[in-house]
Amino acid sequence: MIKKFIKYTKSQEFVRMLLIALLGVLLGFITYEIIYYFNPFSPRATISWILAFIIGTARQHALHRHFTFLFKSNYWKSLYRAYVLDFGVLILSSLLNWFLTEILNVRHILAWGCCLLLTALIDLLLLKYYVFEDKTTLKS
């Protein structure tokens, strides 16, 4: 599995995945800041993170499906898988966000970055082989 991943990191698809991920970071930060600015509820940073994350899952799925992966899986099946995968990530990252902002009093932007790193690591490992599963690449 590790050899397969290392080989994958040298592919054009991996480069496209990283470029779309960077675009997602920019759009995600803008989305988060807008929600944070208008959010009157407490804990403000964590609720803003959750809302931006839910919006970001659908946005990133569409971007990756359109630009990253040449193999086009069933849209609704892959979107469902994206939300299944990200549900666990959302729970972990929301707890991390709450802990950082409410317990450690870390600035909300720094907490956003920490949560983003956690999300990116998990998604990087599972996006291709779970959300956008291509049965032909799984056999090789």
Summary of the structure (lengths in Angstrom):
residues: 140
radius of gyration: 15.8
end to end distance: 10.9
largest distance: 50.9
contacts: 401
relative contact order: 0.14
helix: 84%
strand: 0%
